Amino acid sequence: MADPARVDESAQTLGPIAGYPDWPAFLEREPVRTDGSDTGRALAAALGIRRTAADDVRVEREWRAAGIHGRELTWQLPYGPRTRAWLLRPDDDGRPLPALLGLHCHGGVRSVGGEQLVETDRAPHPSASRLRETVYGGLAPANDLARDGFVVLAHDTFSWGSRAFDLSHPTPRLAGLIAAREALWREEGVTPTEAERFDAVSSLHEDSLAKAAGMLGTSLAGAVATEDVAALDVLLGLGEVDAARVGTFGLSGGGGRATLLRALDDRVRSTVVTCMMATFASLVPRELDTHSWLLNSPGIRSAGDLPEIAASAAPRDLLVQYGTTDPLFPLEGMRDADRALQATPGYRGSFFDDGHVSSSAMQGEVRAFFAATLAA
């Protein structure tokens, strides 16, 4: 266990990046990626994406329930706390199966990450339970896909869940923002839970985190993409995975992550993006405050419009799901993106009469899509 005095000292000294004292040194010694496609290299340069590897991968516990063999994993990256992840597969003979990397959403909820996609044999974190009810139709997507015959890995990425920053000693600026938020809660008669308070403070912290990332030569999106590729490496390193049949999926910010991962790594053969596709022209400037730094990454447009980034991995299979009543994306921007992608080999676009969610109908389409593109 870490020495509390040293953790406390680190939090006070490092301020906005407390809990990640070794992150600046990692970024300084590890060069930006220069491999991959033209779009992949452009993304790496614009977002400051590095290569890193997971070390000391451990199985912390296992369970079997409802036809699922589940394992909780952890691993160590060269910076920050240990990553927590969940690995699910059918409870069968362990033969190699096609695999999926599940990418959790942003949602303004950093108290959990990958757990929002997974049902285990234990009571869920309250934030994971709430997200499943409000945006996943009460379902656990990773479990359903595992029962369909996939090995599914869902991990916490940079600044979420186990990878969250230490916010116990906020800078004066952040402390002022927290005080204002707490005053508003008092005025409204609201008593937030511990998780709700952490989520609110983490959202306030994101501006400082994005600023720090930029000054260190990366970005929030670049740091997340760096860790998503590392998680893909973990998944593909498992002997129970058929490395020729690998896909990824995500809702909202997870869909944006899937778009980037698809462009960065040609091992991803099939991708689902849910409620995270529109033209940049429809989002900037009028929707700037609608979205987080995970999407609003300085320089990303130098790599192309969002549909162009998604199309760069053609002819690998791509399903994009749009919600016609999604309050976060203008409908005309989504339709323009769909039109831009129509000529892309491997592309399929679907419009649902839904908001910013992954509904049960959407998830049914996802399951059928992966069965058709990876399971055969």
Stockholm file with secondary structure:
# STOCKHOLM 1.0

chainA/1-376         MADPARVDESAQTLGPIAGYPDWPAFLEREPVRTDGSDTGRALAAALGIRRTAADDVRVEREWRAAGIHGRELTWQLPYGPRTRAWLLRPDDDGRPLPALLGLHCHGGVRSVGGEQLVETDRAPHPSASRLRETVYGGLAPANDLARDGFVVLAHDTFSWGSRAFDLSHPTPRLAGLIAAREALWREEGVTPTEAERFDAVSSLHEDSLAKAAGMLGTSLAGAVATEDVAALDVLLGLGEVDAARVGTFGLSGGGGRATLLRALDDRVRSTVVTCMMATFASLVPRELDTHSWLLNSPGIRSAGDLPEIAASAAPRDLLVQYGTTDPLFPLEGMRDADRALQATPGYRGSFFDDGHVSSSAMQGEVRAFFAATLAA
#=GR chainA/1-376 SS CCCHHHHHHHHHHHGGGTTCTTHHHHHHHSCCCCCSCHHHHHHHHHHTCCCCCCEEEEEEEEEEETTEEEEEEEEECSSSSCEEEEEEEESSSCCCEEEEEEECCCTTCCSCSGGGGCCCSSCCCHHHHHHHHHHSTTCCHHHHHHHTTCEEEEECCTTSGGGCCCCSSCCHHHHHHHHHHHHHHHHHTCCCCHHHHHHHHHHHHHHHHHHHHHHTTCCHHHHHHHHHHHHHHHHHTCTTEEEEEEEEEEETHHHHHHHHHHHHCTTCCEEEEESCCCCHHHHTTTTGGGSCTTTCCTTGGGGCCHHHHHHTTTTSEEEEEEETTCTTSCHHHHHHHHHHHTTSTTEEEEEESCCSSCCHHHHHHHHHHHIIIIIC
#=GC SS_cons         CCCHHHHHHHHHHHGGGTTCTTHHHHHHHSCCCCCSCHHHHHHHHHHTCCCCCCEEEEEEEEEEETTEEEEEEEEECSSSSCEEEEEEEESSSCCCEEEEEEECCCTTCCSCSGGGGCCCSSCCCHHHHHHHHHHSTTCCHHHHHHHTTCEEEEECCTTSGGGCCCCSSCCHHHHHHHHHHHHHHHHHTCCCCHHHHHHHHHHHHHHHHHHHHHHTTCCHHHHHHHHHHHHHHHHHTCTTEEEEEEEEEEETHHHHHHHHHHHHCTTCCEEEEESCCCCHHHHTTTTGGGSCTTTCCTTGGGGCCHHHHHHTTTTSEEEEEEETTCTTSCHHHHHHHHHHHTTSTTEEEEEESCCSSCCHHHHHHHHHHHIIIIIC
//
